[in-house]
Amino acid sequence: MIDFNFKPKFDREDFGWHWRKLPHLDAADFTQFITFRLHDSIPQELIEKWRREIAEKSGFRKRIEKLLDAGHGECWLRDEHIAKIVADALIFHNSKKYDLHSWVVMPNHAHVVLTPLSGVHLPDIMHSIKSYTAQAANKHLGRSGQFWQHESFDRYIRNWKHFTAVIRYIENNPVKARLCQSKEEWKWSSAYAK
C-alpha cells in the first residue's frame, strides 16, 4: 500500500521527486514550466480551500492562473525597475545554470520554461533567482520582508506538443490578461525580445 502522507527528505545530492506542500520534480535535463508569484498575489486561505475542493490538479492550476491574471495584491512587478530586475536575473543564468526557452514577467507573477543543466538542481535555480530579485526589489521599494511566495508551481514538460502549448501560453499571457494587444508589445517577455 502506498503511503500518500509520506514526505521524503530532499537530499541535495539526489535528483528526483521531493515535496514541500506541492510535489516537485528535480531532474537534470528535464524541461520545466515554472510559475512563481508575489507573496500576496493570492490569499493563502483561498488556496487551501481550493485544494480541498479540487481533486484534479489541472482545475486547481487553472483557478490559480485566472486569479493571478486578475492582478491581485501589491503587483510590485508593474514597476518597470523591478520587472527589469526579474527579467535580467532570468536571462543572466541562461547557459550557466539552465537553458532558457521562454519567460514572462507579469504584474504579480512570472512564468518561465527552462531546462536545468546537468548537475544543477531546480530548487537551487529558483532560490538564486528569487533570493536575488527579492533583495533587489525590496531595496528599490524601501521595504523588507517576504517578497515571493515560498513555493513555486512547476511542471515538467512531457513532449513537444506540451512544450509548444506552454510557450504559447506564456507568451500570450499578457494579452490574455489584457495588458497589451499583442505578445510582441509586452516588454517583459521572451516574445518581445524576438
Biotite code that builds the C-alpha atoms (Angstrom):
import biotite.structure as struc

atoms = struc.array([
    struc.Atom([0.000, 0.000, 0.000], chain_id="A", res_id=1, res_name="MET", atom_name="CA", element="C"),
    struc.Atom([1.280, 3.484, -0.893], chain_id="A", res_id=2, res_name="ILE", atom_name="CA", element="C"),
    struc.Atom([1.501, 5.956, 1.975], chain_id="A", res_id=3, res_name="ASP", atom_name="CA", element="C"),
    struc.Atom([0.491, 9.293, 0.413], chain_id="A", res_id=4, res_name="PHE", atom_name="CA", element="C"),
    struc.Atom([1.358, 11.116, 3.640], chain_id="A", res_id=5, res_name="ASN", atom_name="CA", element="C"),
    struc.Atom([4.995, 10.051, 3.349], chain_id="A", res_id=6, res_name="PHE", atom_name="CA", element="C"),
    struc.Atom([7.172, 13.035, 2.513], chain_id="A", res_id=7, res_name="LYS", atom_name="CA", element="C"),
    struc.Atom([10.785, 12.068, 1.893], chain_id="A", res_id=8, res_name="PRO", atom_name="CA", element="C"),
    struc.Atom([13.517, 14.406, 2.983], chain_id="A", res_id=9, res_name="LYS", atom_name="CA", element="C"),
    struc.Atom([15.087, 16.093, -0.026], chain_id="A", res_id=10, res_name="PHE", atom_name="CA", element="C"),
    struc.Atom([18.773, 15.237, -0.173], chain_id="A", res_id=11, res_name="ASP", atom_name="CA", element="C"),
    struc.Atom([20.710, 17.894, -2.116], chain_id="A", res_id=12, res_name="ARG", atom_name="CA", element="C"),
    struc.Atom([22.855, 15.178, -3.685], chain_id="A", res_id=13, res_name="GLU", atom_name="CA", element="C"),
    struc.Atom([19.888, 13.331, -5.189], chain_id="A", res_id=14, res_name="ASP", atom_name="CA", element="C"),
    struc.Atom([17.646, 14.234, -8.087], chain_id="A", res_id=15, res_name="PHE", atom_name="CA", element="C"),
    struc.Atom([14.055, 13.073, -8.268], chain_id="A", res_id=16, res_name="GLY", atom_name="CA", element="C"),
    struc.Atom([10.715, 13.870, -6.701], chain_id="A", res_id=17, res_name="TRP", atom_name="CA", element="C"),
    struc.Atom([10.504, 15.875, -3.495], chain_id="A", res_id=18, res_name="HIS", atom_name="CA", element="C"),
    struc.Atom([7.686, 17.532, -1.605], chain_id="A", res_id=19, res_name="TRP", atom_name="CA", element="C"),
    struc.Atom([7.056, 20.675, 0.357], chain_id="A", res_id=20, res_name="ARG", atom_name="CA", element="C"),
    struc.Atom([3.345, 21.447, 0.109], chain_id="A", res_id=21, res_name="LYS", atom_name="CA", element="C"),
    struc.Atom([3.412, 20.544, -3.597], chain_id="A", res_id=22, res_name="LEU", atom_name="CA", element="C"),
    struc.Atom([5.276, 17.785, -5.457], chain_id="A", res_id=23, res_name="PRO", atom_name="CA", element="C"),
    struc.Atom([8.330, 18.903, -7.447], chain_id="A", res_id=24, res_name="HIS", atom_name="CA", element="C"),
    struc.Atom([10.493, 17.004, -9.913], chain_id="A", res_id=25, res_name="LEU", atom_name="CA", element="C"),
    struc.Atom([14.148, 17.966, -9.646], chain_id="A", res_id=26, res_name="ASP", atom_name="CA", element="C"),
    struc.Atom([15.749, 16.235, -12.595], chain_id="A", res_id=27, res_name="ALA", atom_name="CA", element="C"),
    struc.Atom([18.664, 17.266, -14.758], chain_id="A", res_id=28, res_name="ALA", atom_name="CA", element="C"),
    struc.Atom([17.808, 17.718, -18.406], chain_id="A", res_id=29, res_name="ASP", atom_name="CA", element="C"),
    struc.Atom([14.019, 17.764, -17.764], chain_id="A", res_id=30, res_name="PHE", atom_name="CA", element="C"),
    struc.Atom([12.459, 20.918, -19.188], chain_id="A", res_id=31, res_name="THR", atom_name="CA", element="C"),
    struc.Atom([10.266, 22.631, -16.602], chain_id="A", res_id=32, res_name="GLN", atom_name="CA", element="C"),
    struc.Atom([7.361, 25.101, -16.738], chain_id="A", res_id=33, res_name="PHE", atom_name="CA", element="C"),
    struc.Atom([7.599, 27.197, -13.565], chain_id="A", res_id=34, res_name="ILE", atom_name="CA", element="C"),
    struc.Atom([5.286, 29.842, -12.141], chain_id="A", res_id=35, res_name="THR", atom_name="CA", element="C"),
    struc.Atom([6.445, 31.900, -9.194], chain_id="A", res_id=36, res_name="PHE", atom_name="CA", element="C"),
    struc.Atom([4.390, 34.647, -7.621], chain_id="A", res_id=37, res_name="ARG", atom_name="CA", element="C"),
    struc.Atom([4.470, 37.510, -5.188], chain_id="A", res_id=38, res_name="LEU", atom_name="CA", element="C"),
    struc.Atom([3.641, 36.500, -1.627], chain_id="A", res_id=39, res_name="HIS", atom_name="CA", element="C"),
    struc.Atom([0.385, 38.485, -1.547], chain_id="A", res_id=40, res_name="ASP", atom_name="CA", element="C"),
    struc.Atom([-0.914, 37.612, -5.025], chain_id="A", res_id=41, res_name="SER", atom_name="CA", element="C"),
    struc.Atom([-3.449, 35.041, -3.776], chain_id="A", res_id=42, res_name="ILE", atom_name="CA", element="C"),
    struc.Atom([-4.764, 34.764, -0.196], chain_id="A", res_id=43, res_name="PRO", atom_name="CA", element="C"),
    struc.Atom([-3.465, 31.534, 1.362], chain_id="A", res_id=44, res_name="GLN", atom_name="CA", element="C"),
    struc.Atom([-6.895, 30.703, 2.807], chain_id="A", res_id=45, res_name="GLU", atom_name="CA", element="C"),
    struc.Atom([-8.329, 30.658, -0.719], chain_id="A", res_id=46, res_name="LEU", atom_name="CA", element="C"),
    struc.Atom([-5.619, 28.314, -1.982], chain_id="A", res_id=47, res_name="ILE", atom_name="CA", element="C"),
    struc.Atom([-6.200, 25.919, 0.923], chain_id="A", res_id=48, res_name="GLU", atom_name="CA", element="C"),
    struc.Atom([-9.953, 25.994, 0.251], chain_id="A", res_id=49, res_name="LYS", atom_name="CA", element="C"),
    struc.Atom([-9.383, 25.201, -3.432], chain_id="A", res_id=50, res_name="TRP", atom_name="CA", element="C"),
    struc.Atom([-7.019, 22.363, -2.573], chain_id="A", res_id=51, res_name="ARG", atom_name="CA", element="C"),
    struc.Atom([-9.767, 20.764, -0.514], chain_id="A", res_id=52, res_name="ARG", atom_name="CA", element="C"),
    struc.Atom([-12.397, 21.341, -3.210], chain_id="A", res_id=53, res_name="GLU", atom_name="CA", element="C"),
    struc.Atom([-10.469, 20.280, -6.280], chain_id="A", res_id=54, res_name="ILE", atom_name="CA", element="C"),
    struc.Atom([-9.207, 16.768, -6.709], chain_id="A", res_id=55, res_name="ALA", atom_name="CA", element="C"),
    struc.Atom([-7.804, 17.337, -10.211], chain_id="A", res_id=56, res_name="GLU", atom_name="CA", element="C"),
    struc.Atom([-4.599, 19.406, -10.322], chain_id="A", res_id=57, res_name="LYS", atom_name="CA", element="C"),
    struc.Atom([-5.368, 20.962, -13.703], chain_id="A", res_id=58, res_name="SER", atom_name="CA", element="C"),
    struc.Atom([-8.511, 22.567, -12.281], chain_id="A", res_id=59, res_name="GLY", atom_name="CA", element="C"),
    struc.Atom([-6.568, 23.893, -9.302], chain_id="A", res_id=60, res_name="PHE", atom_name="CA", element="C"),
    struc.Atom([-3.840, 25.302, -11.541], chain_id="A", res_id=61, res_name="ARG", atom_name="CA", element="C"),
    struc.Atom([-6.362, 26.951, -13.886], chain_id="A", res_id=62, res_name="LYS", atom_name="CA", element="C"),
    struc.Atom([-8.064, 28.703, -10.958], chain_id="A", res_id=63, res_name="ARG", atom_name="CA", element="C"),
    struc.Atom([-4.722, 29.987, -9.703], chain_id="A", res_id=64, res_name="ILE", atom_name="CA", element="C"),
    struc.Atom([-3.708, 31.230, -13.158], chain_id="A", res_id=65, res_name="GLU", atom_name="CA", element="C"),
    struc.Atom([-7.027, 33.043, -13.603], chain_id="A", res_id=66, res_name="LYS", atom_name="CA", element="C"),
    struc.Atom([-6.695, 34.723, -10.202], chain_id="A", res_id=67, res_name="LEU", atom_name="CA", element="C"),
    struc.Atom([-3.071, 35.695, -10.868], chain_id="A", res_id=68, res_name="LEU", atom_name="CA", element="C"),
    struc.Atom([-4.030, 37.261, -14.197], chain_id="A", res_id=69, res_name="ASP", atom_name="CA", element="C"),
    struc.Atom([-6.661, 39.356, -12.395], chain_id="A", res_id=70, res_name="ALA", atom_name="CA", element="C"),
    struc.Atom([-3.756, 41.227, -10.738], chain_id="A", res_id=71, res_name="GLY", atom_name="CA", element="C"),
    struc.Atom([-4.414, 40.865, -7.002], chain_id="A", res_id=72, res_name="HIS", atom_name="CA", element="C"),
    struc.Atom([-2.002, 42.054, -4.346], chain_id="A", res_id=73, res_name="GLY", atom_name="CA", element="C"),
    struc.Atom([0.569, 44.826, -4.500], chain_id="A", res_id=74, res_name="GLU", atom_name="CA", element="C"),
    struc.Atom([1.649, 43.900, -8.063], chain_id="A", res_id=75, res_name="CYS", atom_name="CA", element="C"),
    struc.Atom([5.185, 45.202, -7.472], chain_id="A", res_id=76, res_name="TRP", atom_name="CA", element="C"),
    struc.Atom([6.277, 43.721, -10.796], chain_id="A", res_id=77, res_name="LEU", atom_name="CA", element="C"),
    struc.Atom([4.347, 46.503, -12.589], chain_id="A", res_id=78, res_name="ARG", atom_name="CA", element="C"),
    struc.Atom([7.216, 48.753, -11.551], chain_id="A", res_id=79, res_name="ASP", atom_name="CA", element="C"),
    struc.Atom([9.498, 48.717, -14.617], chain_id="A", res_id=80, res_name="GLU", atom_name="CA", element="C"),
    struc.Atom([12.625, 48.774, -12.440], chain_id="A", res_id=81, res_name="HIS", atom_name="CA", element="C"),
    struc.Atom([11.522, 45.623, -10.598], chain_id="A", res_id=82, res_name="ILE", atom_name="CA", element="C"),
    struc.Atom([10.306, 43.885, -13.771], chain_id="A", res_id=83, res_name="ALA", atom_name="CA", element="C"),
    struc.Atom([13.752, 44.524, -15.262], chain_id="A", res_id=84, res_name="LYS", atom_name="CA", element="C"),
    struc.Atom([15.448, 43.052, -12.180], chain_id="A", res_id=85, res_name="ILE", atom_name="CA", element="C"),
    struc.Atom([13.454, 39.831, -12.606], chain_id="A", res_id=86, res_name="VAL", atom_name="CA", element="C"),
    struc.Atom([13.911, 39.663, -16.392], chain_id="A", res_id=87, res_name="ALA", atom_name="CA", element="C"),
    struc.Atom([17.655, 40.307, -16.098], chain_id="A", res_id=88, res_name="ASP", atom_name="CA", element="C"),
    struc.Atom([18.005, 37.597, -13.423], chain_id="A", res_id=89, res_name="ALA", atom_name="CA", element="C"),
    struc.Atom([16.252, 35.053, -15.649], chain_id="A", res_id=90, res_name="LEU", atom_name="CA", element="C"),
    struc.Atom([18.464, 35.933, -18.607], chain_id="A", res_id=91, res_name="ILE", atom_name="CA", element="C"),
    struc.Atom([21.664, 36.113, -16.509], chain_id="A", res_id=92, res_name="PHE", atom_name="CA", element="C"),
    struc.Atom([21.541, 32.417, -15.570], chain_id="A", res_id=93, res_name="HIS", atom_name="CA", element="C"),
    struc.Atom([20.814, 31.256, -19.136], chain_id="A", res_id=94, res_name="ASN", atom_name="CA", element="C"),
    struc.Atom([23.550, 28.839, -20.307], chain_id="A", res_id=95, res_name="SER", atom_name="CA", element="C"),
    struc.Atom([25.118, 28.913, -16.815], chain_id="A", res_id=96, res_name="LYS", atom_name="CA", element="C"),
    struc.Atom([22.519, 27.051, -14.741], chain_id="A", res_id=97, res_name="LYS", atom_name="CA", element="C"),
    struc.Atom([19.882, 26.298, -17.354], chain_id="A", res_id=98, res_name="TYR", atom_name="CA", element="C"),
    struc.Atom([18.786, 26.717, -20.940], chain_id="A", res_id=99, res_name="ASP", atom_name="CA", element="C"),
    struc.Atom([16.079, 29.390, -21.015], chain_id="A", res_id=100, res_name="LEU", atom_name="CA", element="C"),
    struc.Atom([13.316, 28.726, -23.552], chain_id="A", res_id=101, res_name="HIS", atom_name="CA", element="C"),
    struc.Atom([10.581, 31.238, -22.706], chain_id="A", res_id=102, res_name="SER", atom_name="CA", element="C"),
    struc.Atom([9.650, 33.669, -19.946], chain_id="A", res_id=103, res_name="TRP", atom_name="CA", element="C"),
    struc.Atom([7.275, 36.466, -18.983], chain_id="A", res_id=104, res_name="VAL", atom_name="CA", element="C"),
    struc.Atom([7.119, 38.840, -16.023], chain_id="A", res_id=105, res_name="VAL", atom_name="CA", element="C"),
    struc.Atom([3.529, 39.753, -15.165], chain_id="A", res_id=106, res_name="MET", atom_name="CA", element="C"),
    struc.Atom([2.395, 42.306, -12.521], chain_id="A", res_id=107, res_name="PRO", atom_name="CA", element="C"),
    struc.Atom([2.252, 39.765, -9.664], chain_id="A", res_id=108, res_name="ASN", atom_name="CA", element="C"),
    struc.Atom([3.911, 36.608, -11.015], chain_id="A", res_id=109, res_name="HIS", atom_name="CA", element="C"),
    struc.Atom([6.339, 35.240, -13.565], chain_id="A", res_id=110, res_name="ALA", atom_name="CA", element="C"),
    struc.Atom([6.368, 32.194, -15.827], chain_id="A", res_id=111, res_name="HIS", atom_name="CA", element="C"),
    struc.Atom([9.473, 30.528, -17.190], chain_id="A", res_id=112, res_name="VAL", atom_name="CA", element="C"),
    struc.Atom([10.314, 27.450, -19.251], chain_id="A", res_id=113, res_name="VAL", atom_name="CA", element="C"),
    struc.Atom([13.841, 26.222, -18.674], chain_id="A", res_id=114, res_name="LEU", atom_name="CA", element="C"),
    struc.Atom([15.951, 23.092, -18.779], chain_id="A", res_id=115, res_name="THR", atom_name="CA", element="C"),
    struc.Atom([18.397, 22.762, -15.868], chain_id="A", res_id=116, res_name="PRO", atom_name="CA", element="C"),
    struc.Atom([21.930, 21.961, -16.971], chain_id="A", res_id=117, res_name="LEU", atom_name="CA", element="C"),
    struc.Atom([23.472, 18.699, -15.887], chain_id="A", res_id=118, res_name="SER", atom_name="CA", element="C"),
    struc.Atom([24.195, 18.645, -12.153], chain_id="A", res_id=119, res_name="GLY", atom_name="CA", element="C"),
    struc.Atom([22.130, 21.761, -11.383], chain_id="A", res_id=120, res_name="VAL", atom_name="CA", element="C"),
    struc.Atom([19.186, 21.357, -9.011], chain_id="A", res_id=121, res_name="HIS", atom_name="CA", element="C"),
    struc.Atom([15.883, 23.093, -9.711], chain_id="A", res_id=122, res_name="LEU", atom_name="CA", element="C"),
    struc.Atom([15.497, 24.272, -6.074], chain_id="A", res_id=123, res_name="PRO", atom_name="CA", element="C"),
    struc.Atom([18.923, 25.929, -6.325], chain_id="A", res_id=124, res_name="ASP", atom_name="CA", element="C"),
    struc.Atom([17.924, 27.671, -9.555], chain_id="A", res_id=125, res_name="ILE", atom_name="CA", element="C"),
    struc.Atom([14.722, 29.008, -8.040], chain_id="A", res_id=126, res_name="MET", atom_name="CA", element="C"),
    struc.Atom([16.459, 30.036, -4.823], chain_id="A", res_id=127, res_name="HIS", atom_name="CA", element="C"),
    struc.Atom([19.104, 32.054, -6.662], chain_id="A", res_id=128, res_name="SER", atom_name="CA", element="C"),
    struc.Atom([16.508, 33.819, -8.842], chain_id="A", res_id=129, res_name="ILE", atom_name="CA", element="C"),
    struc.Atom([14.045, 34.530, -6.054], chain_id="A", res_id=130, res_name="LYS", atom_name="CA", element="C"),
    struc.Atom([16.614, 35.455, -3.400], chain_id="A", res_id=131, res_name="SER", atom_name="CA", element="C"),
    struc.Atom([18.486, 37.940, -5.575], chain_id="A", res_id=132, res_name="TYR", atom_name="CA", element="C"),
    struc.Atom([15.359, 39.529, -7.051], chain_id="A", res_id=133, res_name="THR", atom_name="CA", element="C"),
    struc.Atom([13.611, 39.783, -3.673], chain_id="A", res_id=134, res_name="ALA", atom_name="CA", element="C"),
    struc.Atom([16.574, 41.587, -2.109], chain_id="A", res_id=135, res_name="GLN", atom_name="CA", element="C"),
    struc.Atom([16.955, 43.968, -5.049], chain_id="A", res_id=136, res_name="ALA", atom_name="CA", element="C"),
    struc.Atom([13.203, 44.659, -5.285], chain_id="A", res_id=137, res_name="ALA", atom_name="CA", element="C"),
    struc.Atom([12.834, 45.227, -1.536], chain_id="A", res_id=138, res_name="ASN", atom_name="CA", element="C"),
    struc.Atom([15.778, 47.638, -1.640], chain_id="A", res_id=139, res_name="LYS", atom_name="CA", element="C"),
    struc.Atom([14.163, 49.546, -4.534], chain_id="A", res_id=140, res_name="HIS", atom_name="CA", element="C"),
    struc.Atom([10.820, 49.644, -2.700], chain_id="A", res_id=141, res_name="LEU", atom_name="CA", element="C"),
    struc.Atom([12.412, 50.679, 0.602], chain_id="A", res_id=142, res_name="GLY", atom_name="CA", element="C"),
    struc.Atom([10.851, 47.742, 2.381], chain_id="A", res_id=143, res_name="ARG", atom_name="CA", element="C"),
    struc.Atom([11.831, 44.452, 3.992], chain_id="A", res_id=144, res_name="SER", atom_name="CA", element="C"),
    struc.Atom([10.095, 41.141, 4.429], chain_id="A", res_id=145, res_name="GLY", atom_name="CA", element="C"),
    struc.Atom([8.746, 38.420, 2.227], chain_id="A", res_id=146, res_name="GLN", atom_name="CA", element="C"),
    struc.Atom([8.567, 39.305, -1.443], chain_id="A", res_id=147, res_name="PHE", atom_name="CA", element="C"),
    struc.Atom([7.919, 35.976, -3.226], chain_id="A", res_id=148, res_name="TRP", atom_name="CA", element="C"),
    struc.Atom([5.650, 33.130, -2.180], chain_id="A", res_id=149, res_name="GLN", atom_name="CA", element="C"),
    struc.Atom([7.972, 30.450, -0.779], chain_id="A", res_id=150, res_name="HIS", atom_name="CA", element="C"),
    struc.Atom([6.883, 27.680, -3.103], chain_id="A", res_id=151, res_name="GLU", atom_name="CA", element="C"),
    struc.Atom([6.671, 27.777, -6.883], chain_id="A", res_id=152, res_name="SER", atom_name="CA", element="C"),
    struc.Atom([4.452, 25.743, -9.182], chain_id="A", res_id=153, res_name="PHE", atom_name="CA", element="C"),
    struc.Atom([6.440, 23.597, -11.561], chain_id="A", res_id=154, res_name="ASP", atom_name="CA", element="C"),
    struc.Atom([5.508, 21.014, -14.115], chain_id="A", res_id=155, res_name="ARG", atom_name="CA", element="C"),
    struc.Atom([7.931, 19.055, -16.256], chain_id="A", res_id=156, res_name="TYR", atom_name="CA", element="C"),
    struc.Atom([7.367, 19.216, -19.995], chain_id="A", res_id=157, res_name="ILE", atom_name="CA", element="C"),
    struc.Atom([6.150, 15.842, -21.268], chain_id="A", res_id=158, res_name="ARG", atom_name="CA", element="C"),
    struc.Atom([6.628, 16.175, -25.028], chain_id="A", res_id=159, res_name="ASN", atom_name="CA", element="C"),
    struc.Atom([6.958, 18.598, -27.960], chain_id="A", res_id=160, res_name="TRP", atom_name="CA", element="C"),
    struc.Atom([3.201, 19.303, -28.070], chain_id="A", res_id=161, res_name="LYS", atom_name="CA", element="C"),
    struc.Atom([3.222, 20.229, -24.383], chain_id="A", res_id=162, res_name="HIS", atom_name="CA", element="C"),
    struc.Atom([6.350, 22.355, -24.872], chain_id="A", res_id=163, res_name="PHE", atom_name="CA", element="C"),
    struc.Atom([4.820, 24.415, -27.702], chain_id="A", res_id=164, res_name="THR", atom_name="CA", element="C"),
    struc.Atom([1.498, 24.806, -25.858], chain_id="A", res_id=165, res_name="ALA", atom_name="CA", element="C"),
    struc.Atom([3.257, 26.111, -22.730], chain_id="A", res_id=166, res_name="VAL", atom_name="CA", element="C"),
    struc.Atom([5.391, 28.572, -24.707], chain_id="A", res_id=167, res_name="ILE", atom_name="CA", element="C"),
    struc.Atom([2.270, 29.813, -26.477], chain_id="A", res_id=168, res_name="ARG", atom_name="CA", element="C"),
    struc.Atom([0.539, 30.213, -23.085], chain_id="A", res_id=169, res_name="TYR", atom_name="CA", element="C"),
    struc.Atom([3.482, 32.127, -21.578], chain_id="A", res_id=170, res_name="ILE", atom_name="CA", element="C"),
    struc.Atom([3.963, 34.469, -24.500], chain_id="A", res_id=171, res_name="GLU", atom_name="CA", element="C"),
    struc.Atom([0.226, 35.195, -24.777], chain_id="A", res_id=172, res_name="ASN", atom_name="CA", element="C"),
    struc.Atom([-0.316, 35.618, -21.022], chain_id="A", res_id=173, res_name="ASN", atom_name="CA", element="C"),
    struc.Atom([-0.055, 39.454, -21.141], chain_id="A", res_id=174, res_name="PRO", atom_name="CA", element="C"),
    struc.Atom([-2.596, 39.552, -23.994], chain_id="A", res_id=175, res_name="VAL", atom_name="CA", element="C"),
    struc.Atom([-4.965, 37.212, -22.142], chain_id="A", res_id=176, res_name="LYS", atom_name="CA", element="C"),
    struc.Atom([-4.636, 39.391, -19.025], chain_id="A", res_id=177, res_name="ALA", atom_name="CA", element="C"),
    struc.Atom([-5.428, 42.454, -21.199], chain_id="A", res_id=178, res_name="ARG", atom_name="CA", element="C"),
    struc.Atom([-2.125, 44.161, -20.514], chain_id="A", res_id=179, res_name="LEU", atom_name="CA", element="C"),
    struc.Atom([-1.377, 44.598, -24.231], chain_id="A", res_id=180, res_name="CYS", atom_name="CA", element="C"),
    struc.Atom([-2.838, 43.891, -27.670], chain_id="A", res_id=181, res_name="GLN", atom_name="CA", element="C"),
    struc.Atom([-0.130, 41.561, -28.999], chain_id="A", res_id=182, res_name="SER", atom_name="CA", element="C"),
    struc.Atom([2.545, 39.420, -27.378], chain_id="A", res_id=183, res_name="LYS", atom_name="CA", element="C"),
    struc.Atom([5.314, 41.379, -29.109], chain_id="A", res_id=184, res_name="GLU", atom_name="CA", element="C"),
    struc.Atom([4.255, 44.559, -27.235], chain_id="A", res_id=185, res_name="GLU", atom_name="CA", element="C"),
    struc.Atom([4.905, 43.204, -23.719], chain_id="A", res_id=186, res_name="TRP", atom_name="CA", element="C"),
    struc.Atom([8.403, 44.399, -22.840], chain_id="A", res_id=187, res_name="LYS", atom_name="CA", element="C"),
    struc.Atom([8.957, 41.868, -20.044], chain_id="A", res_id=188, res_name="TRP", atom_name="CA", element="C"),
    struc.Atom([8.725, 38.712, -22.150], chain_id="A", res_id=189, res_name="SER", atom_name="CA", element="C"),
    struc.Atom([10.801, 36.493, -24.374], chain_id="A", res_id=190, res_name="SER", atom_name="CA", element="C"),
    struc.Atom([8.244, 37.247, -27.135], chain_id="A", res_id=191, res_name="ALA", atom_name="CA", element="C"),
    struc.Atom([9.232, 40.913, -27.015], chain_id="A", res_id=192, res_name="TYR", atom_name="CA", element="C"),
    struc.Atom([12.902, 40.107, -27.341], chain_id="A", res_id=193, res_name="ALA", atom_name="CA", element="C"),
    struc.Atom([12.415, 38.053, -30.531], chain_id="A", res_id=194, res_name="LYS", atom_name="CA", element="C"),
])
